[in-house]
Amino acid sequence: MKRQISEFVYACLTCQKSKIEHQKPSGLLQPMFVPEWKWDSIAMDFVRGLPKTKK
């Protein structure tokens, strides 16, 4: 099974593109911004293009 997985990953273009050797190093960790007071900083994420359901 290990050999079959290795052969599949070797032949898979998507797998080859996402291999760790093709990614840039992320660098050192950076300190996060901490707001002084609640509601001092607000963020929203919007997800668009989802298919509509019957409900």
C-alpha positions as CSV (number, residue, x, y, z in Angstrom):
1,M,0.0,0.0,0.0
2,K,2.9,2.4,0.8
3,R,4.3,1.9,-2.7
4,Q,0.9,2.5,-4.3
5,I,0.5,5.8,-2.4
6,S,4.0,6.9,-3.3
7,E,3.4,6.1,-7.0
8,F,0.1,8.0,-6.9
9,V,1.6,11.1,-5.3
10,Y,4.5,11.0,-7.7
11,A,2.1,11.0,-10.7
12,C,-0.3,13.5,-9.3
13,L,0.2,17.1,-10.6
14,T,-1.7,18.7,-7.8
15,C,0.3,16.7,-5.2
16,Q,3.6,17.8,-6.8
17,K,2.5,21.5,-6.8
18,S,1.6,21.4,-3.1
19,K,4.8,19.7,-1.9
20,I,6.7,21.5,0.8
21,E,9.8,22.0,-1.4
22,H,7.7,24.3,-3.6
23,Q,6.5,26.5,-0.8
24,K,8.4,29.6,0.5
25,P,9.4,29.5,4.2
26,S,6.9,31.3,6.4
27,G,9.5,33.2,8.4
28,L,9.6,34.0,12.1
29,L,6.4,34.4,14.1
30,Q,5.2,38.0,14.5
31,P,3.4,39.4,17.6
32,M,-0.3,39.9,17.2
33,F,-2.1,43.2,17.6
34,V,-4.1,43.2,20.9
35,P,-6.9,45.8,21.0
36,E,-6.9,48.2,24.0
37,W,-10.6,47.9,24.6
38,K,-13.5,45.6,23.5
39,W,-15.0,46.5,20.1
40,D,-11.8,48.5,19.4
41,S,-11.2,46.2,16.4
42,I,-13.8,44.4,14.4
43,A,-13.3,42.1,11.4
44,M,-15.7,40.2,9.1
45,D,-15.3,37.5,6.5
46,F,-17.7,37.1,3.6
47,V,-18.2,33.8,1.8
48,R,-19.7,34.3,-1.6
49,G,-20.6,32.0,-4.5
50,L,-22.1,29.2,-2.5
51,P,-24.9,27.2,-4.2
52,K,-28.5,27.9,-3.1
53,T,-30.3,25.2,-1.2
54,K,-34.1,24.4,-1.2
55,K,-34.5,25.8,2.3
